């Protein structure tokens, strides 16, 4: 093998290693973002379930909650809102939005469900 062939071989191996390292860094960043999104989803559905429990006990109770930090998850904030879907106020749409920062970029996850008062 000549010196030129060895240099070409080393250059090709170096480029392959850089590409592999770049792919690993991208995968780690993607995994972190999906983990935060999964946690936000869990927070939102947990809060919706709490509101549904309260609404089944007392439908007339206002489900709205202002934006506030999530207990035990200080990097996340959540807000709950309600909208009546008909004039008789027999159906509500409950929405929970979870907010967080991902590498200084504001992110949001929202989940919603309907609550029906049912027949009297």
C-alpha distances in whole Angstrom, upper triangle without the diagonal:
4,7,8,6,7,10,11,10,13,15,16,16,19,20,21,22,25,26,27,28,30,31,33,35,36,37,39,41,42,43,45,47,48,49,51,53,53,55,57,58,59,61,63,64,65,67,69,70,72,73,74,76,78,79,80,82,84,83,84,82,80,76,75,73,72,68,67,65,64,65,62,60,60,57,59,62,65,68,70,72,75,76,79,79,82,86,87,84,83,80,77,74,72,69,66,64,61,59,56,54,50,48,51,52,55,55,58,58,62,63,67,70,73,76,79,83,84,88,90
4,5,5,6,9,10,11,13,14,16,17,18,20,21,23,25,26,27,29,31,32,33,35,37,38,39,41,42,44,46,47,48,50,52,53,54,56,58,59,60,62,64,65,66,68,69,71,72,74,75,77,79,80,81,83,84,83,85,83,80,77,75,73,72,68,68,65,64,66,63,60,60,57,59,63,65,68,70,72,75,76,80,79,83,86,87,85,84,80,78,74,72,69,67,64,61,59,56,54,50,48,51,51,55,55,58,59,62,64,68,70,74,77,80,84,85,89,91
4,6,5,6,9,10,11,12,14,15,16,18,20,21,23,24,26,27,29,30,32,33,35,36,38,39,41,42,44,45,47,48,50,51,53,54,56,57,59,60,62,63,64,66,68,69,71,72,73,75,77,78,79,82,83,82,83,81,78,75,73,71,70,66,65,63,62,63,61,58,58,55,57,60,63,66,68,70,73,75,78,78,81,84,86,83,83,79,76,73,71,67,65,62,59,57,54,51,48,45,48,49,52,53,56,57,60,63,66,69,73,76,79,82,84,88,90
4,5,5,6,9,10,11,12,14,15,17,18,20,21,23,24,26,27,29,30,32,33,35,36,38,39,41,42,44,45,47,49,50,51,53,54,56,57,59,60,62,63,65,66,68,70,71,72,74,76,76,78,80,81,80,82,79,77,73,71,70,68,64,64,61,61,63,60,57,57,54,56,59,61,64,67,69,71,73,76,75,79,82,84,81,81,77,74,71,69,66,63,60,58,56,53,50,46,44,46,47,51,51,54,55,59,61,64,67,71,74,77,81,82,86,88
4,5,5,6,9,10,11,12,14,15,17,18,20,21,23,24,26,27,29,30,32,33,35,37,38,39,41,43,44,45,47,48,49,51,53,54,56,57,59,60,61,64,65,66,68,69,70,72,74,75,76,78,80,78,80,78,76,72,70,69,67,63,63,61,60,61,59,56,56,53,55,58,60,63,65,67,70,71,74,74,77,81,82,80,79,75,73,69,68,64,62,59,57,55,52,49,45,43,46,47,50,50,53,54,57,59,63,65,69,72,75,79,80,84,86
4,5,5,6,9,10,11,12,14,15,16,18,20,21,22,24,26,27,29,30,32,33,35,36,37,39,41,42,43,45,47,48,50,51,52,54,56,57,58,60,62,63,64,66,68,69,70,72,73,75,77,78,77,79,76,74,71,69,67,66,62,61,59,58,59,56,54,54,51,53,56,59,62,64,66,69,70,74,73,77,80,82,79,78,74,72,68,66,63,61,58,55,53,50,47,44,41,44,45,49,49,52,53,56,58,62,64,68,71,74,78,79,83,85
4,5,5,6,9,10,10,12,14,15,16,18,20,21,22,24,26,27,29,30,32,33,35,36,38,39,41,42,44,45,47,48,50,51,53,54,56,57,59,60,62,63,65,66,67,69,71,72,73,76,77,76,77,75,72,69,67,65,63,60,59,57,56,58,55,52,52,49,51,54,57,60,62,64,67,69,72,71,75,78,80,77,77,73,70,66,65,61,59,56,53,51,48,45,42,39,42,43,46,47,50,51,54,56,60,63,67,70,73,76,78,82,84
4,5,5,6,9,10,11,12,14,15,17,18,20,21,23,25,26,27,29,31,32,33,35,37,38,39,41,43,44,45,47,48,50,51,53,54,56,57,59,60,62,63,65,66,68,70,70,72,74,75,74,76,73,71,67,66,64,62,59,58,56,55,57,54,51,52,48,50,53,55,58,61,63,65,67,70,69,73,76,78,75,75,71,68,64,63,59,57,54,52,50,47,44,41,38,41,42,45,45,48,49,53,55,58,61,65,68,71,74,76,80,82
4,5,5,6,9,10,11,12,14,16,17,18,20,21,23,25,26,27,29,31,32,33,35,37,38,39,41,42,43,45,47,48,50,51,53,54,55,58,59,60,62,63,64,66,68,69,70,72,74,73,74,72,70,66,65,63,61,58,57,55,54,55,53,50,50,47,49,52,54,57,60,62,64,66,69,68,72,75,77,74,73,70,67,63,62,58,56,53,51,49,46,43,40,38,41,41,45,44,47,48,52,53,57,60,63,66,70,73,74,78,81
4,6,5,6,9,10,10,12,14,15,16,18,20,21,23,24,26,27,29,30,32,33,35,36,38,39,41,42,44,45,47,48,50,51,53,54,56,57,58,60,62,63,65,67,67,69,71,72,71,73,70,68,65,63,61,59,56,55,52,52,53,50,48,48,45,47,50,52,56,58,60,63,65,68,67,71,74,76,73,72,69,66,62,60,57,55,52,49,47,44,41,38,35,38,39,43,43,46,47,50,52,56,59,62,65,69,72,74,77,80
4,6,5,6,9,10,11,12,14,15,17,18,20,21,23,24,26,27,29,30,32,33,35,36,38,39,41,43,44,45,47,49,50,51,53,55,56,57,59,60,62,63,65,66,68,70,71,70,71,69,66,63,61,59,58,54,53,51,51,52,50,47,47,44,45,49,51,54,56,58,61,62,66,65,69,72,74,71,71,67,64,60,59,55,53,50,47,45,42,39,36,33,36,37,40,41,44,45,48,50,54,57,61,64,67,70,72,76,78
4,5,5,6,9,10,11,12,14,15,17,19,20,21,23,25,26,27,29,31,32,33,35,37,38,39,41,43,43,45,47,48,49,51,53,54,55,57,59,60,62,64,64,66,68,69,68,70,67,65,61,60,58,57,53,53,50,50,51,49,46,46,43,45,48,50,53,55,57,60,61,64,63,67,70,72,69,69,65,62,59,57,54,51,49,46,44,41,39,35,33,36,36,40,40,42,43,47,49,52,55,59,62,65,68,70,73,76
4,5,5,6,9,10,11,12,14,15,17,18,20,21,23,25,26,27,29,31,32,33,35,36,37,39,41,42,43,45,47,48,49,51,53,54,56,57,58,60,62,63,64,66,68,67,68,66,64,60,59,57,56,52,51,49,48,49,47,44,44,41,43,46,48,51,54,56,59,60,63,63,66,70,71,68,68,64,61,58,56,53,50,47,45,43,40,38,34,32,35,36,39,39,42,42,46,48,51,54,58,61,64,67,69,72,75
4,5,5,6,9,10,11,12,14,15,17,18,20,21,23,24,26,27,29,30,32,34,35,36,38,39,41,42,44,45,47,48,50,51,53,54,56,57,59,61,62,63,65,66,65,67,65,62,59,57,55,53,50,49,47,46,47,45,42,42,39,41,44,46,50,52,54,57,59,62,62,65,69,70,67,67,63,60,56,55,51,49,46,43,41,38,35,32,29,32,33,37,37,40,41,44,46,50,53,57,60,63,66,68,72,74
4,5,5,6,9,10,11,12,14,15,17,18,20,21,23,24,26,27,29,30,32,33,35,37,38,39,41,43,44,45,47,49,50,51,53,54,55,57,59,60,61,64,65,63,65,63,60,57,55,53,52,48,48,45,45,47,44,41,41,38,40,43,45,48,50,52,55,56,59,59,63,66,68,65,64,61,58,54,52,49,47,44,41,39,36,34,30,28,31,31,35,35,38,39,42,44,48,51,54,57,61,64,66,69,72
4,5,5,6,9,10,11,12,14,15,17,19,20,21,23,25,26,27,29,31,32,33,35,37,37,39,41,42,43,45,47,48,49,51,53,54,55,57,58,60,62,63,62,64,61,59,55,54,52,51,47,47,45,44,45,43,40,41,37,39,42,44,47,49,51,54,55,58,58,61,65,66,63,63,59,56,53,51,48,46,43,40,39,36,33,30,28,31,31,35,34,37,37,41,43,46,49,53,56,59,62,64,68,70
4,5,5,6,9,10,11,12,14,15,17,19,20,21,23,25,26,27,29,31,32,33,35,36,38,39,41,42,43,45,47,48,50,51,52,54,56,57,58,61,62,61,62,60,58,54,53,51,50,46,45,43,42,43,40,38,38,35,37,40,42,45,48,50,53,55,58,57,61,64,66,63,62,59,56,52,50,47,44,42,39,37,34,32,28,26,29,30,33,33,36,37,40,42,46,48,52,55,58,62,63,67,69
4,5,5,6,9,10,11,12,14,15,17,18,20,21,23,25,26,28,29,30,32,33,35,36,38,39,41,42,44,45,47,49,50,51,53,55,56,57,59,60,59,61,58,56,52,51,49,47,44,43,41,40,42,39,36,36,33,35,38,40,43,46,48,51,53,56,56,59,62,64,61,61,57,54,50,48,45,43,40,37,35,32,29,26,23,27,27,31,30,34,35,38,40,44,47,51,54,57,60,62,66,68
4,6,5,6,9,10,11,12,14,16,17,18,20,21,23,24,26,27,29,31,32,33,35,37,38,39,41,42,43,45,47,48,49,51,53,54,55,58,58,57,59,57,54,51,49,47,46,43,42,40,39,41,39,36,36,33,34,37,39,42,44,46,49,50,54,53,57,60,62,59,58,54,52,48,46,43,41,38,35,34,31,28,25,23,26,26,29,29,32,33,36,38,42,45,48,51,55,58,60,63,66
4,5,5,6,9,10,11,12,14,15,17,19,20,21,23,25,26,27,29,31,31,33,35,36,37,39,41,42,43,45,47,48,49,51,52,54,56,57,56,58,56,53,50,48,47,45,42,41,39,38,39,37,34,35,32,33,36,38,41,43,46,48,50,53,53,56,60,61,58,57,54,51,47,45,42,40,37,35,33,30,28,24,23,26,27,30,29,31,32,35,37,41,44,47,50,53,57,58,62,64
4,5,5,6,9,10,11,13,14,15,17,19,20,21,23,25,26,27,29,30,32,33,35,36,38,40,41,42,44,46,47,48,50,51,53,55,56,55,57,54,52,48,47,45,43,40,39,36,36,37,34,32,32,29,31,34,36,39,42,44,47,49,52,52,56,59,60,57,57,53,50,47,45,41,39,36,33,31,28,26,22,20,24,24,27,27,30,31,34,36,40,43,47,50,53,56,58,62,64
4,5,5,6,9,10,11,12,14,16,17,19,20,22,23,24,26,27,29,31,32,33,35,36,38,39,41,43,44,45,47,49,50,51,53,54,53,55,52,50,46,45,43,41,38,37,35,34,36,34,31,31,28,29,32,34,37,40,42,45,46,50,50,53,56,58,55,55,51,48,44,42,39,36,34,31,29,26,24,20,18,21,22,25,25,28,28,32,34,38,41,45,48,51,54,56,60,62
4,5,5,6,9,10,11,12,14,16,17,18,20,21,22,24,26,27,29,30,32,33,34,36,37,39,41,42,43,45,47,48,49,51,52,51,53,51,48,45,43,42,41,37,37,34,34,35,33,30,31,27,29,32,33,36,38,41,43,45,48,48,51,55,56,53,52,49,46,42,41,37,35,32,30,28,26,23,20,19,22,22,25,24,26,27,30,32,36,39,42,45,49,52,54,57,60
4,5,5,6,9,10,11,12,14,15,16,19,20,21,23,25,26,27,29,30,32,33,35,36,37,39,41,42,44,45,46,48,50,51,50,52,50,48,44,42,41,40,36,35,33,32,33,31,28,29,26,27,30,32,35,38,40,43,45,48,48,51,55,56,53,52,48,46,42,40,37,34,32,29,27,24,23,19,18,22,22,24,24,26,26,30,32,35,38,42,45,48,51,53,57,59
4,5,5,6,9,10,11,13,14,16,17,19,20,21,23,25,26,27,29,31,32,34,35,37,38,40,41,43,44,45,47,49,50,49,51,48,46,42,41,39,37,34,33,30,30,31,29,26,26,23,25,28,30,33,36,38,41,43,46,46,50,53,54,51,51,47,44,41,39,35,32,30,27,25,22,20,16,14,18,19,21,21,24,25,28,30,34,37,41,44,47,50,52,56,58
4,5,5,6,9,10,11,12,14,16,17,18,20,21,23,24,26,27,29,30,32,33,35,37,38,39,41,43,43,45,47,48,47,49,46,44,40,39,37,36,32,32,30,29,31,29,25,26,23,24,27,28,31,34,36,39,40,44,44,47,50,52,49,48,45,42,38,36,33,30,27,25,23,21,18,15,14,17,17,20,19,22,22,26,28,32,35,38,41,45,48,50,54,56
4,5,5,6,9,10,11,12,14,15,16,18,20,21,22,24,26,27,28,30,31,33,35,36,37,39,41,42,43,45,46,46,47,45,43,39,38,36,35,32,31,29,28,30,27,24,25,22,23,26,28,31,33,35,38,40,43,43,46,50,51,48,47,43,41,37,35,32,29,27,24,23,21,19,15,15,19,19,21,19,22,22,25,27,30,33,37,40,43,46,48,52,54
4,5,5,6,9,10,11,13,14,15,17,19,20,21,23,25,26,27,29,30,32,33,35,36,38,40,41,42,44,45,45,46,44,42,38,37,35,34,30,29,27,25,27,24,22,22,20,21,24,26,29,32,34,37,39,43,43,46,50,51,47,47,43,40,37,34,31,28,26,23,22,19,17,14,13,17,17,19,18,21,21,25,26,30,33,37,39,43,46,48,52,54
4,5,5,6,9,10,11,13,14,16,17,19,20,21,23,25,26,27,29,31,32,33,35,37,38,39,41,43,44,43,44,42,39,36,34,32,31,27,27,24,24,26,24,20,21,17,19,22,24,27,29,32,35,37,40,40,44,47,48,45,45,41,38,35,32,29,26,23,20,19,16,14,10,10,14,14,16,15,18,18,22,24,28,31,35,38,41,44,46,50,52
4,5,5,6,9,10,11,12,14,15,16,18,20,21,23,24,26,27,29,30,32,33,35,37,37,39,41,42,41,43,40,38,34,33,31,30,27,27,25,24,26,24,21,22,18,19,22,23,26,28,30,33,35,38,38,42,45,46,43,42,39,36,32,30,27,24,22,19,18,16,15,11,12,15,14,16,14,16,17,20,22,26,29,32,35,39,42,44,48,50
4,5,5,6,9,10,10,12,14,15,16,18,20,21,22,24,26,27,29,30,31,33,35,36,37,39,41,40,42,39,37,34,32,31,30,27,26,24,22,24,22,19,20,17,18,21,22,26,28,30,33,35,38,38,42,45,46,43,42,38,36,32,30,27,24,22,19,18,16,15,12,13,17,16,18,15,17,17,20,22,25,28,32,34,38,41,43,47,49
4,6,5,6,9,10,11,12,14,15,17,19,20,21,23,25,26,27,29,30,32,34,35,36,38,39,39,40,38,35,32,30,28,28,24,23,21,19,21,19,16,17,14,15,18,20,23,26,28,31,34,37,37,41,44,45,42,41,38,35,31,29,25,22,20,17,16,13,12,9,10,14,14,15,13,15,16,19,21,25,28,31,34,37,40,42,46,48
4,5,5,6,9,10,11,12,14,15,17,18,20,21,23,24,26,27,29,31,32,33,35,37,37,37,38,36,33,30,28,26,25,22,22,19,18,21,19,16,17,13,14,16,18,21,23,26,28,31,34,34,38,41,42,39,39,35,32,28,26,23,20,17,14,13,11,10,7,9,12,11,12,10,12,12,16,18,22,25,29,31,35,38,40,44,46
4,5,5,6,9,10,10,12,14,15,16,18,20,21,22,24,26,27,29,30,31,33,35,36,35,37,34,32,29,28,26,26,23,22,20,19,21,19,16,18,15,15,17,18,21,23,25,28,30,33,33,37,40,41,37,37,33,30,27,25,22,19,17,14,14,13,13,11,13,16,14,15,12,13,12,15,16,20,23,27,29,33,36,38,42,44
4,5,5,6,9,10,11,12,14,16,16,18,20,21,23,25,26,27,29,30,32,34,35,34,36,34,32,28,27,25,25,22,21,19,17,18,16,13,16,13,13,16,17,20,22,25,28,30,33,34,37,41,41,38,37,34,31,27,25,22,19,17,14,14,12,13,11,14,16,16,16,13,14,13,16,17,21,23,27,29,33,36,38,41,43
4,5,5,6,9,10,11,12,14,15,17,18,20,21,23,24,26,27,29,30,32,33,32,34,31,29,25,24,22,22,18,18,15,14,16,14,11,13,10,9,13,14,17,19,22,25,28,31,32,35,38,39,36,35,32,29,25,23,19,16,14,11,10,8,9,8,11,13,13,12,10,11,10,14,15,19,22,26,28,32,34,37,40,42
4,5,5,6,9,10,10,12,14,15,16,18,20,21,22,24,26,27,28,31,31,30,32,30,28,24,23,21,21,18,18,16,15,17,16,13,15,12,11,13,13,16,18,20,23,25,28,29,32,36,36,33,33,29,26,23,20,17,14,12,9,10,9,11,10,13,15,13,12,9,9,7,11,12,16,19,23,25,29,32,34,38,40
4,5,5,6,9,10,11,12,14,15,16,18,20,21,23,25,26,27,29,30,30,31,29,28,24,23,22,22,20,19,17,15,17,16,13,16,14,12,14,14,17,18,21,23,26,29,29,33,36,36,33,32,29,26,23,20,17,15,13,11,12,12,14,13,16,18,17,16,12,12,10,12,12,16,18,22,24,28,31,33,36,38
4,5,5,6,9,10,10,12,14,15,17,19,20,21,23,24,26,28,29,28,30,28,26,22,21,20,20,17,16,14,11,13,12,9,12,11,9,12,12,15,17,20,23,25,28,29,33,36,36,33,32,29,26,23,20,17,14,12,10,11,10,13,13,16,18,17,15,12,12,10,12,13,16,19,22,24,28,30,33,36,38
4,5,5,6,9,10,11,12,14,15,17,18,20,21,22,24,26,27,26,28,25,23,19,18,17,17,14,14,12,10,13,13,10,12,10,8,9,9,12,14,17,19,22,25,26,30,33,33,30,29,26,23,20,17,14,10,9,6,8,8,11,12,16,16,15,13,10,8,6,9,10,13,16,20,22,26,28,31,34,36
4,5,5,6,8,10,11,12,14,15,16,18,20,21,22,25,26,25,27,24,23,19,18,18,18,16,16,15,13,15,15,13,15,14,11,12,11,13,14,16,18,21,24,24,28,31,31,28,27,24,21,18,15,12,10,9,8,10,12,15,15,19,20,18,16,12,10,7,8,8,11,14,17,20,23,26,28,32,34
4,6,5,6,9,10,11,12,14,15,17,19,20,21,23,24,24,26,24,22,19,19,18,19,17,16,15,12,13,13,12,15,14,12,13,12,14,14,17,19,22,25,26,29,32,32,29,28,24,22,19,16,14,11,11,10,13,13,17,17,21,22,20,18,15,13,10,11,10,13,15,18,20,23,26,28,32,33
4,6,5,6,9,10,11,12,14,16,17,18,20,22,23,22,24,21,20,16,16,14,15,13,13,11,8,10,11,9,12,12,9,10,8,11,11,15,17,21,23,25,28,31,31,27,27,24,20,18,14,12,9,9,7,10,12,15,16,20,21,19,17,14,12,10,10,10,12,15,18,19,23,25,27,31,33
4,5,5,6,9,10,11,12,14,16,16,18,20,21,20,22,19,18,14,14,13,14,12,13,13,10,13,14,12,15,14,11,10,8,9,9,12,14,17,20,21,25,27,28,24,23,20,17,14,11,9,6,7,6,10,12,16,17,21,21,19,17,14,11,8,7,6,9,11,14,16,20,22,25,28,30
4,5,5,6,9,10,10,12,14,15,16,19,20,19,21,19,18,14,15,15,17,16,16,16,13,15,16,15,18,17,14,14,11,12,11,13,15,18,20,21,24,27,27,23,22,19,16,14,11,10,8,10,10,14,16,19,20,24,25,23,20,17,14,10,9,7,8,10,13,14,18,20,23,26,28
4,5,5,6,9,10,11,13,14,16,17,19,19,21,18,18,14,15,14,16,16,15,15,11,12,13,13,16,17,14,14,11,12,12,15,16,19,21,23,26,29,28,25,23,21,18,16,13,12,10,12,11,15,17,20,21,25,26,24,21,19,16,13,12,10,11,12,15,16,19,21,23,27,28
4,5,5,6,9,10,11,12,14,16,16,16,18,15,14,11,11,10,13,13,12,13,10,11,13,13,16,16,13,12,9,9,8,11,13,16,19,21,24,26,26,22,21,19,16,14,10,10,7,10,10,14,16,20,22,25,25,24,21,18,15,13,11,10,10,11,14,14,18,19,22,26,27
4,5,5,6,9,10,10,12,14,15,14,16,14,13,10,11,11,14,14,15,16,13,15,17,17,19,19,16,14,11,10,8,10,11,14,16,17,21,23,23,19,18,15,13,11,7,7,7,10,11,15,18,22,23,27,27,25,22,19,16,13,10,8,7,8,10,11,14,16,19,23,24
4,5,5,6,9,10,11,13,14,14,17,15,15,12,14,14,17,18,18,18,15,16,18,18,21,21,18,17,14,14,12,14,14,17,18,19,22,25,24,20,19,17,14,13,10,11,10,14,14,18,21,24,26,30,30,28,25,22,19,16,14,11,10,10,11,11,14,16,18,22,23
4,5,5,6,9,10,11,12,13,15,13,13,10,12,12,15,16,16,16,14,14,16,17,19,21,18,16,13,13,11,13,14,17,19,21,23,25,24,21,19,17,15,14,11,12,11,14,15,18,21,25,27,30,30,29,26,23,20,17,16,13,13,12,14,13,16,17,19,22,23
4,5,5,6,9,10,10,10,12,10,10,6,9,10,14,15,16,17,15,16,19,19,21,22,19,17,13,12,9,10,10,14,15,17,20,22,21,17,16,14,12,11,8,10,10,13,15,18,21,25,27,31,30,29,25,23,20,17,15,12,11,10,11,10,13,14,17,20,21
4,5,5,6,9,10,9,12,11,11,9,12,14,17,18,19,20,18,19,21,22,24,25,21,20,16,15,12,12,11,14,15,16,19,21,19,16,14,12,11,11,9,11,12,15,17,21,24,28,29,33,33,31,28,25,22,19,16,13,11,9,9,7,10,11,14,17,18
4,5,5,7,9,10,13,11,13,11,14,15,19,20,20,21,19,19,21,22,25,26,23,21,18,17,14,15,15,17,18,19,21,23,22,18,17,15,14,14,12,14,15,18,20,23,26,30,31,35,35,33,30,28,24,22,19,16,14,13,13,10,13,13,15,18,19
4,5,5,6,8,10,8,10,8,12,13,17,19,19,21,19,19,22,23,25,26,23,21,18,16,13,14,13,16,16,19,20,22,20,17,16,15,13,14,12,14,15,18,20,23,26,30,32,36,35,34,30,28,25,22,20,17,15,14,13,11,13,12,15,18,18
4,5,5,4,7,7,9,8,11,14,17,20,21,22,21,21,24,25,27,28,24,22,19,17,13,13,11,13,13,15,17,18,16,13,12,11,10,11,10,13,14,18,20,24,27,31,33,37,36,34,31,28,25,22,19,17,14,12,11,8,9,9,12,15,15
4,6,6,10,10,12,11,15,17,21,23,24,25,23,24,26,27,29,30,27,25,22,20,16,16,15,16,16,17,18,20,18,15,13,12,12,14,13,16,17,21,23,27,30,34,35,39,39,37,34,31,27,25,22,19,16,13,12,8,9,8,10,13,13
4,6,9,9,12,12,16,18,21,24,24,26,24,24,26,28,30,31,28,26,23,21,18,18,16,18,18,20,21,22,19,16,15,15,15,17,15,18,19,23,25,28,31,35,37,41,40,39,35,33,29,27,24,21,19,17,15,12,12,10,12,15,14
4,6,6,9,10,14,16,20,23,23,25,24,24,27,28,30,31,28,26,22,20,17,16,14,16,15,18,18,19,17,14,13,13,13,15,14,18,19,22,25,28,31,35,37,41,40,38,35,33,29,27,24,22,19,17,15,11,12,10,12,14,13
4,5,8,9,13,16,19,22,23,26,24,25,28,29,30,31,28,25,22,19,15,14,12,13,12,14,15,15,13,10,9,10,9,12,12,16,17,21,24,27,30,34,36,40,39,37,33,31,28,25,22,20,17,14,12,9,9,6,10,12,12
4,6,9,12,15,18,21,23,26,25,26,29,30,31,32,29,26,22,19,16,14,12,12,11,14,14,14,12,9,10,11,10,13,13,16,18,22,24,27,31,34,37,41,39,37,34,32,28,27,23,21,18,17,14,11,11,9,12,14,13
4,6,9,12,15,18,19,22,21,22,26,26,27,29,25,22,19,16,13,12,11,13,12,16,17,17,16,12,13,13,11,13,12,15,16,19,22,25,28,32,34,38,37,35,31,29,26,25,22,20,17,16,15,12,13,12,15,17,17
4,6,9,12,15,17,20,19,21,24,25,25,26,23,20,16,13,10,9,8,10,11,14,16,16,16,12,13,13,10,12,10,13,14,17,19,22,25,29,32,35,33,32,28,26,23,22,19,18,15,15,14,12,14,13,17,20,19
4,7,10,13,14,17,16,18,21,21,22,23,20,17,13,10,7,7,6,9,11,14,17,18,17,14,14,13,10,10,7,9,10,13,16,19,22,26,28,32,31,29,25,23,20,18,16,14,12,12,12,11,13,14,17,20,21
4,7,10,12,15,15,17,21,20,21,21,18,14,11,8,5,4,6,9,12,15,18,19,19,15,17,15,11,11,8,9,9,11,14,16,20,23,26,29,28,26,22,21,18,17,14,14,13,13,14,13,16,17,20,24,24
4,7,8,11,12,14,18,17,17,18,15,11,9,6,5,6,9,13,15,19,21,23,23,19,20,18,15,14,11,10,9,11,12,14,17,21,24,27,25,24,20,19,16,16,14,15,14,16,17,16,19,20,24,27,27
4,6,10,11,14,18,17,16,17,14,10,8,5,7,8,11,14,18,21,23,24,25,22,23,21,17,16,13,12,10,10,12,12,15,18,22,25,23,22,18,18,15,16,14,16,16,18,19,20,23,24,27,30,30
4,7,9,12,15,14,13,13,10,6,5,4,8,10,13,16,20,23,26,27,28,24,26,23,20,18,15,12,10,9,9,9,12,15,18,21,19,18,14,14,12,13,13,15,16,19,20,21,25,26,29,33,33
4,6,9,12,11,10,11,9,5,6,7,10,13,16,20,23,26,29,30,31,27,28,26,22,20,17,15,12,11,10,10,11,14,18,20,19,18,15,15,14,15,15,17,18,21,23,23,27,28,31,35,35
4,6,9,8,6,8,6,4,6,9,12,16,19,22,26,28,32,33,34,30,31,28,25,22,19,17,13,12,9,9,10,13,16,18,17,17,15,15,14,15,16,17,19,22,24,25,29,30,33,37,37
4,6,5,6,8,6,5,6,9,12,16,19,22,26,28,31,33,33,29,30,27,24,22,18,16,12,11,9,10,10,14,16,19,19,19,16,15,14,14,15,16,18,20,23,23,27,28,31,35,36
4,5,7,10,9,9,10,13,15,18,21,25,28,30,33,35,35,31,31,29,26,24,20,19,15,15,12,13,14,17,19,22,21,22,19,18,17,17,18,19,20,22,25,25,29,30,33,36,36
4,6,9,9,11,12,16,18,21,24,28,31,33,36,39,38,35,34,32,29,27,23,21,17,17,14,15,14,16,18,20,21,22,20,19,18,18,19,20,22,24,27,28,31,32,35,39,39
4,6,6,8,10,14,17,20,23,27,30,32,35,38,38,34,34,31,28,26,22,20,16,15,11,11,10,13,14,17,17,18,16,15,15,15,17,18,21,23,26,27,31,33,35,39,40
4,5,8,11,14,17,21,24,28,31,33,37,39,39,35,36,33,29,27,23,21,17,15,12,11,9,11,14,16,15,16,15,15,15,16,18,20,23,25,28,29,33,34,37,41,42
4,7,10,14,17,21,24,27,31,33,36,38,39,35,36,33,29,27,23,20,16,14,10,9,6,8,10,12,12,13,11,11,12,14,16,19,22,25,28,29,33,35,38,42,43
4,7,11,14,17,21,24,27,29,32,35,35,32,32,29,25,23,19,16,13,10,7,6,5,8,11,14,13,13,11,10,10,11,13,15,18,21,24,26,29,31,34,38,39
4,7,11,14,17,21,24,26,30,32,32,29,29,27,23,20,17,14,10,8,6,5,7,10,13,16,15,14,11,11,9,11,12,14,16,19,22,24,27,29,32,36,36
4,7,10,14,17,20,23,26,28,29,25,26,23,19,17,13,10,7,5,4,6,9,13,15,19,18,17,13,12,9,9,9,11,13,16,19,20,23,25,28,32,33
4,7,10,14,17,19,23,25,25,22,23,20,16,14,11,8,6,5,7,9,12,16,18,22,20,19,15,14,11,11,10,11,12,14,16,18,21,23,26,29,30
4,7,11,14,16,19,21,22,18,19,16,12,10,7,6,4,7,9,12,15,19,21,25,24,22,18,16,13,12,10,10,9,11,13,14,17,19,22,26,26
4,7,10,13,16,18,19,15,16,14,10,8,6,5,6,8,12,14,18,21,24,27,26,24,20,18,15,14,11,11,9,11,12,13,16,17,21,24,25
4,7,10,12,14,15,11,13,10,6,5,5,6,9,12,15,18,21,25,27,31,29,27,23,21,18,16,13,12,9,10,9,10,12,14,17,20,21
4,6,9,11,12,9,11,9,5,5,7,8,12,14,18,20,24,27,29,33,31,29,25,23,20,18,15,14,11,11,10,10,12,13,17,19,21
4,6,8,9,6,8,6,4,6,9,12,15,18,21,24,28,31,33,36,35,32,29,27,23,22,18,16,13,12,10,9,10,11,14,16,18
4,7,9,7,8,5,6,7,10,13,16,19,23,25,29,32,34,37,36,33,30,28,24,22,18,17,13,12,9,10,10,12,14,16,18
4,6,5,7,6,8,10,14,16,20,23,26,29,33,36,38,41,40,37,33,31,28,26,22,20,17,15,12,12,11,12,13,15,16
4,5,8,9,11,13,16,19,23,25,29,31,35,38,40,44,42,39,36,34,30,29,25,24,20,18,15,15,13,13,15,15,16
4,6,8,11,14,17,20,23,26,30,32,36,39,42,45,44,41,37,35,32,30,26,24,21,18,15,13,11,10,12,12,13
4,6,7,11,13,16,20,23,26,29,33,36,38,42,40,38,34,32,28,27,23,21,17,15,12,10,9,8,11,12,13
4,7,10,13,17,20,23,26,30,33,37,39,42,41,39,35,33,29,27,23,20,17,14,10,8,6,5,7,9,10
4,7,10,13,17,20,23,26,30,33,35,39,38,35,32,29,25,23,19,17,13,10,7,6,4,6,9,11,13
4,6,10,13,16,20,23,26,30,32,35,34,32,28,26,22,20,16,14,10,8,6,5,7,8,11,15,16
4,6,10,13,17,20,23,27,28,32,31,28,25,22,19,16,13,10,7,6,5,6,9,12,14,18,20
4,7,10,14,17,20,24,26,29,29,26,23,20,16,14,11,8,5,5,6,7,11,13,16,20,21
4,7,10,13,17,20,22,26,25,22,19,16,13,11,7,6,4,7,9,11,14,17,20,23,25
4,7,10,14,17,19,23,22,20,16,14,10,8,6,5,6,9,12,14,17,19,22,26,27
4,7,10,14,16,19,19,16,13,10,7,6,4,7,9,12,15,17,21,23,26,30,31
4,7,11,13,16,16,14,11,8,6,5,6,9,12,15,18,20,24,26,29,33,34
4,7,10,13,12,11,7,6,5,7,9,12,15,18,22,24,27,30,33,36,37
4,7,10,9,8,6,5,7,9,12,15,18,22,25,27,31,33,36,40,41
4,6,5,5,5,6,9,12,15,18,22,25,28,31,34,37,40,43,45
4,5,5,6,7,10,12,16,19,23,26,30,32,36,39,41,45,47
4,6,8,10,13,16,20,23,26,30,34,36,40,42,45,49,50
4,7,9,13,16,19,23,26,30,33,36,39,42,45,48,50
4,6,10,13,17,20,23,27,30,33,37,39,42,46,47
4,7,11,14,17,20,24,27,30,33,36,39,42,44
4,7,10,14,17,21,24,27,30,33,36,39,41
4,7,10,13,17,20,23,27,29,32,36,37
4,7,10,14,18,20,24,27,29,33,35
4,7,11,14,17,20,23,26,29,31
4,7,11,14,17,20,22,26,28
4,7,10,13,17,19,23,25
4,7,10,13,15,19,21
4,7,10,12,16,18
4,7,9,13,15
4,5,9,11
4,7,8
4,6
4
